[in-house]
Amino acid sequence: MKPIYTTIPIMLCKYALVNRRVNHLALYIYLKHNSSGYIQYSGEAYKKWAEDLKMSERWTRDAIKWLIEKGWITVNNKRKSYRITSYKNLHKKLNLVTKSAVIYELNNFISLREFCCAALITYYMKVKRFSEKKRRSVSKIGDANTNHYFYPKGFYAIPISYIAKCLGVSNSTANKYKKCAEKSGLLEVRNTSKYFIDNIKADITYKDISFIKKTFPYLAGRLRLNKNKHVVVVETDIIRSVIIGKKKRL
């Protein structure tokens, strides 16, 4: 009996997401899972693959061509079959570095984009957490300046700017990835922004905001005026993940 999950190299998720090839990755995983390394192709086969992936047959045929061009699959014309490149060989072909991988359940390929977003945010969150933990172990000052101990159990703060830098995308794109990941249910995101001034009757104006920024320059870039005319201090969202990672033999 075939397992209902696969372990995807985390950097393959990154490649697919950043290069907008998540659907192609889904097709590759689908073919890989439904074969023993080789899979027969035919008009009926294309139709079935398209139906299973909820894509058009035309897209499926074009995607197969792309997978062949990039070496993700190869053609055996004599046997009328495709050979699915292993994760190990694909890892080398794309010059991926880390051997970290994530467990992906195969019951719904449509959610692969959301999964990739959640998996990558989880991965870089763990990288950041490990790095900071290492720094704290050799610096009492660093330990005193952090507030991670006050987060609910399992939660950790990761700025959008950090995600953007790790993925090599803009802050707005990184924020879209975070929202996409949240939809999957694999990440729980909590907003920690708080009121700077609360329970006042007079409306705050942008002129007041300017005065506050001059008075508290260290908060200048984080102050916002919400629709209720309250001054809000924007804080980094805290995140808890249920993504399962592991080392993959590549």
Steps between C-alpha positions, in 0.01 A plus 500: 500500500637839399549760773256791503782749537831596345797694630579798276840672514431843651711680239292336225197666660690830489598453135142423399345785698743776404504393133122457488518130421303356790245335268786343306641370828156357581495316166854369558408373849178348366687310228768396747245369749296312240793318346793279588735742322338446158147589391326425169370795300203516263206724414292334774785536748527876440126532548510311831797699631323825415180389675685387812690829524194713413688651204421514129640233269669770296680635807601147598657433160685835509618430855630157395702672225646737759590211732676326210687816395623555856593134553245430773380209287652327196333322208533136403340496152546126458299422812277806459570596856650777708778441750454717807825657619572421865504771766872429539582566133262796482665644811840485325364629169357813665807550723291492816705513817324394820378145552208614713164372384134523603230236520215567258175303506385408153124523545466843340748625239297819454628627837867456410560875461364566849711214630818634338439844653445349845797263469744773401387740771534215752847411373635856519330554834693201636823626343452839664407347832806272499728791410363719779516215751864448409574870549323504836710209621811717476348836587313585817420841352322338206302287742385806691389688191270234357132464583445159342444348844174694529344349186236225538646149481609405149478853360789696362534843337631520144497836314372521143827671404692190619281264294539728198879504533523121535282440193643784294161666447339832591337562838157514336555162331624349827187631672284333233684174565429533873129559441492205260669279760252608766209381282645150497448460873860383529600830658325688776573872483428744782518876474683657795457867405375714786351841563745778577221722629170339597171601661510866396197688375669746265594377153871484425611682186802443276645820650487332840671195349787719378542642851500150654761379249730789590450432870555124464738465203569131570132432421476729198496226237248287690223748579173483307166680525216249466144561376382570857755779532710306747878500489628146458854372552559236231675190632627192318239224476572187699463163330452138603546222245388138477726426202716190554857522372771239467837436340478333162760262362612666177 
